[in-house]
């Protein structure tokens, strides 16, 4: 029995080399998946998936790891990805769901759902950094995949731009934290605002820095988010700023959200496929 020839991808082959090599081996539709917001202590976790077309149409000027692009360049690349992609999907996981289920579980579930929502069925999946099990197609986890594979870079831009836009909107609803500048990541300015104002409902109470200023750091991570907060709540770090956008309405923080994991954006998804246990827990792929 003959062994098929090895596929060699040169390190200097550029951002499209890995996808082109897979396409030469018969995997025409290669999907990339990535996330934004893992390290942030406020705001949602956002995952995205994208399938770029073969050939020159799939080559996007300025496409790169979203972290290496300026905000203006990310917006330009985002528009190009949306216009050119054969399929794309974005899934948004709210902060309370990250607290309830855990960051890694939510991250895997979001990427599974984004991939399952693609109208064009992927034949191969590339992910950034770590593998996503439960898929019904072969896949490969690529170290720094958003700098190695174009489809992963495209997914990283979709996730990053979507999340940044959400954080800018949250900055208007929850002023004082600087969400529009640091996007919920743990900067010195954000830490100072947390100490001064206490957390708002968009913070992740399962993170130790948020738990510490909320007075709930002695509880297990998934029990740190308060079920409800009132003006006279006995949580020593919660200041009047820790209210919803209506200043007379206390934050309602459900301990176990009842909806599905995230909201899929971007396109009408294709019919559901079996993508693993977490999708069953979500109530099925839409």
C-alpha positions as MATLAB code, in Angstrom:
seq = 'XXXXXXXXXXXXXXXXXXXXXXXXXXXXXXXXXXXXXXXXXXXXXXXXXXXXXXXXXXXXXXXXXXXXXXXXXXXXXXXXXXXXXXXXXXXXXXXXXXXXXXXXXXXXXXXXXXXXXXXXXXXXXXXXXXXXXXXXXXXXXXXXXXXXXXXXXXXXXXXXXXXXXXXXXXXXXXXXXXXXXXXXXXXXXXXXXXXXXXXXXXXXXXXXXXXXXXXXXXXXXXXXXXXXXXXXXXXXXXXXXXXXXXXXXXXXXXXXXXXXXXXXXXXXXXXXXXXXXXXXXXXXXX';
ca = [
       0.000    0.000    0.000;
       1.478    3.302   -1.090;
       1.796    6.069    1.462;
       0.488    9.398    0.180;
       3.192   12.025   -0.275;
       3.792   14.416    2.584;
       2.544   17.954    2.257;
       5.316   20.374    3.113;
       4.427   23.962    3.975;
       7.406   26.282    3.959;
       7.775   28.576    6.941;
       8.338   31.503    4.586;
       5.392   30.576    2.370;
       3.236   33.423    3.554;
      -0.214   33.711    5.110;
      -1.982   31.689    2.382;
       0.471   28.801    2.089;
      -1.218   26.457    4.567;
      -4.661   26.829    3.045;
      -3.329   26.449   -0.481;
      -1.515   23.252    0.538;
      -4.722   21.834    2.024;
      -6.666   22.806   -1.080;
      -4.137   21.015   -3.270;
      -4.829   17.896   -1.209;
      -8.554   18.139   -1.929;
      -9.828   20.211    1.021;
     -11.389   23.034   -0.973;
     -13.230   24.788    1.861;
     -10.879   25.447    4.764;
     -12.405   27.228    7.748;
     -10.491   29.206   10.338;
     -11.717   29.917   13.861;
     -10.449   32.320   16.486;
     -11.656   34.331   19.485;
     -11.287   37.728   21.109;
     -11.608   38.629   24.765;
     -10.175   35.641   26.622;
      -7.912   37.841   28.726;
     -10.407   40.628   29.369;
     -12.116   40.864   32.750;
     -15.138   42.717   31.351;
     -17.348   42.372   28.319;
     -18.235   39.350   26.207;
     -16.127   36.575   24.757;
     -16.451   36.608   20.957;
     -15.590   33.743   18.601;
     -15.672   33.794   14.812;
     -15.224   31.413   11.901;
     -14.590   32.173    8.241;
     -14.117   30.357    4.932;
     -12.267   32.353    2.285;
     -12.599   31.578   -1.432;
      -9.842   29.848   -3.345;
      -7.503   31.805   -5.558;
      -6.959   35.526   -5.840;
     -10.453   36.436   -4.629;
      -9.557   35.034   -1.225;
      -6.438   37.189   -0.936;
      -7.236   40.289    1.109;
      -4.925   43.290    1.263;
      -3.664   44.065    4.800;
      -5.005   40.771    6.195;
      -2.992   39.810    9.264;
      -3.370   38.875   12.907;
      -5.897   41.396   14.239;
      -3.563   42.335   17.097;
      -0.971   43.555   14.581;
      -3.376   45.894   12.774;
      -4.365   49.424   13.656;
      -8.069   49.975   14.464;
      -8.584   51.656   11.083;
      -6.883   48.787    9.234;
      -8.956   46.232   11.159;
     -12.136   47.980   10.040;
     -11.000   47.917    6.398;
     -10.056   44.239    6.590;
     -13.326   43.424    8.379;
     -15.312   44.935    5.500;
     -13.258   42.973    2.958;
     -13.701   39.682    4.840;
     -17.469   40.209    5.069;
     -17.629   41.055    1.355;
     -15.418   38.218    0.103;
     -15.874   35.277    2.474;
     -17.790   32.268    1.204;
     -19.208   32.089    4.722;
     -18.587   33.628    8.108;
     -20.204   33.542   11.529;
     -19.661   35.328   14.831;
     -20.799   34.103   18.250;
     -21.035   36.400   21.291;
     -20.862   34.937   24.813;
     -21.990   37.381   27.543;
     -19.933   37.883   30.701;
     -22.490   36.187   32.941;
     -22.284   33.034   30.833;
     -18.497   33.017   31.083;
     -18.929   33.169   34.863;
     -21.544   30.413   34.884;
     -19.814   27.873   32.624;
     -16.149   28.818   32.716;
     -13.968   30.554   30.147;
     -12.518   27.522   28.366;
     -15.849   25.693   28.110;
     -17.484   28.810   26.661;
     -14.601   29.359   24.267;
     -14.806   25.842   22.840;
     -18.605   25.984   22.647;
     -18.507   29.338   20.856;
     -16.020   28.149   18.243;
     -17.991   24.936   17.675;
     -21.138   26.943   17.154;
     -19.470   29.458   14.853;
     -18.116   26.618   12.715;
     -21.461   24.812   12.740;
     -23.233   28.018   11.656;
     -21.249   28.401    8.435;
     -23.428   28.160    5.344;
     -20.549   26.666    3.380;
     -19.660   23.398    5.059;
     -15.943   23.334    5.885;
     -13.936   20.304    4.809;
     -11.016   21.129    7.086;
     -10.742   23.385   10.154;
      -7.776   25.406   11.387;
      -7.891   26.860   14.889;
      -5.613   29.227   16.720;
      -3.531   27.682   19.474;
      -5.598   24.728   20.639;
      -7.832   22.123   19.078;
     -11.617   22.054   19.145;
     -12.965   18.553   19.545;
     -16.437   17.369   18.631;
     -16.242   18.479   15.010;
     -17.218   16.132   12.169;
     -14.362   17.228    9.900;
     -10.584   16.958   10.290;
      -8.818   19.875   11.880;
      -5.485   21.186   13.079;
      -4.551   23.476   15.950;
      -1.930   25.917   14.700;
       0.397   27.769   17.042;
      -0.146   31.491   16.404;
      -2.594   30.471   13.722;
      -3.754   34.044   13.168;
      -0.237   34.805   11.900;
       0.103   31.609    9.859;
      -3.257   30.914    8.158;
      -5.349   33.464    6.288;
      -8.717   32.006    7.318;
      -7.718   32.135   10.997;
      -6.508   35.716   10.575;
      -9.849   36.571    8.953;
     -11.707   35.016   11.890;
      -9.530   36.937   14.344;
     -10.419   40.230   12.648;
     -14.130   39.411   12.665;
     -14.016   38.549   16.376;
     -11.857   41.515   17.375;
     -13.812   44.171   15.468;
     -17.138   42.799   16.689;
     -15.964   42.796   20.290;
     -14.380   46.253   20.077;
     -17.636   47.688   18.736;
     -19.535   46.096   21.622;
     -17.085   47.531   24.163;
     -17.419   51.037   22.699;
     -21.198   50.736   23.055;
     -20.809   49.505   26.644;
     -18.607   52.491   27.417;
     -21.611   54.730   26.785;
     -23.832   52.628   29.029;
     -21.283   52.199   31.822;
     -19.155   55.369   31.869;
     -16.090   55.702   34.037;
     -14.404   52.374   33.309;
     -12.798   53.346   30.013;
     -14.188   50.379   28.073;
     -13.811   52.255   24.766;
     -10.056   52.594   25.333;
      -8.885   49.345   26.957;
     -11.797   47.162   25.741;
     -12.183   45.469   29.143;
      -8.604   44.239   29.467;
      -6.721   44.598   32.735;
      -4.858   47.855   32.317;
      -3.745   50.109   35.148;
      -6.541   52.552   34.283;
      -9.149   49.806   34.341;
      -7.859   48.467   37.656;
      -8.018   51.945   39.185;
     -11.610   52.380   37.955;
     -12.570   49.003   39.406;
     -11.193   49.972   42.807;
     -12.928   53.341   42.724;
     -16.294   52.336   41.276;
     -16.664   48.641   41.934;
     -17.674   46.222   39.156;
     -20.643   46.678   36.853;
     -22.761   43.869   35.478;
     -20.533   43.571   32.393;
     -17.559   42.487   34.506;
     -16.594   38.835   34.912;
     -16.950   38.046   38.601;
     -15.162   34.714   38.161;
     -11.927   36.652   37.535;
      -9.882   37.169   40.685;
      -9.346   40.905   40.246;
     -13.096   41.540   39.867;
     -13.945   39.161   42.716;
     -11.466   40.946   44.987;
     -13.036   44.388   44.587;
     -16.554   42.942   44.838;
     -15.827   41.225   48.160;
     -16.588   37.782   46.710;
     -13.041   36.493   46.258;
     -13.497   33.754   48.868;
     -16.148   31.983   46.812;
     -15.625   29.405   44.056;
     -15.263   31.068   40.633;
     -18.705   30.146   39.324;
     -20.427   31.314   42.523;
     -18.879   34.763   42.585;
     -21.392   36.610   40.420;
     -24.144   37.992   42.681;
     -27.679   36.838   41.985;
     -28.802   40.459   42.373;
     -27.344   43.701   43.615;
     -29.299   46.427   45.388;
     -28.227   49.878   46.595;
     -27.788   48.615   50.154;
     -26.168   45.307   49.222;
     -23.486   44.191   51.644;
     -20.752   43.742   49.075;
     -17.843   45.912   50.218;
     -16.566   47.272   46.845;
     -19.853   47.860   45.086;
     -20.307   51.579   44.583;
     -23.358   53.354   43.134;
     -21.712   53.071   39.698;
     -22.412   49.334   39.764;
     -25.892   49.812   38.354;
     -27.497   49.274   35.006;
     -27.819   51.997   32.384;
     -30.947   53.191   34.207;
     -29.441   54.626   37.365;
     -32.523   53.851   39.437;
     -32.546   50.168   38.480;
     -30.265   47.677   40.278;
     -28.306   45.169   38.270;
     -29.932   41.791   37.872;
     -27.215   39.153   37.717;
     -28.736   35.736   36.994;
     -26.702   32.929   38.465;
     -27.462   30.540   35.588;
     -28.479   32.113   32.276;
     -31.310   30.282   30.595;
     -30.642   31.105   26.961;
     -28.382   29.600   24.396;
     -24.644   30.114   24.400;
     -24.076   33.287   22.457;
     -25.725   34.885   19.477;
     -24.658   33.903   15.978;
     -24.232   36.839   13.621;
     -23.283   37.369   10.024;
     -25.421   35.006    7.966;
     -28.222   32.513    8.061;
     -26.560   29.286    9.219;
     -26.656   26.094    7.259;
     -28.655   23.110    8.569;
     -27.327   21.777   11.877;
     -24.637   19.156   12.095;
     -23.442   17.164   15.048;
     -20.716   19.235   16.694;
     -20.494   17.816   20.180;
     -21.898   17.871   23.673;
     -21.846   21.610   24.253;
     -24.205   22.251   21.352;
     -26.666   19.790   22.848;
     -26.417   21.711   26.095;
     -27.173   24.909   24.205;
     -30.414   23.488   22.899;
     -29.165   22.814   19.390;
     -27.628   24.872   16.630;
     -29.975   27.345   15.025;
];
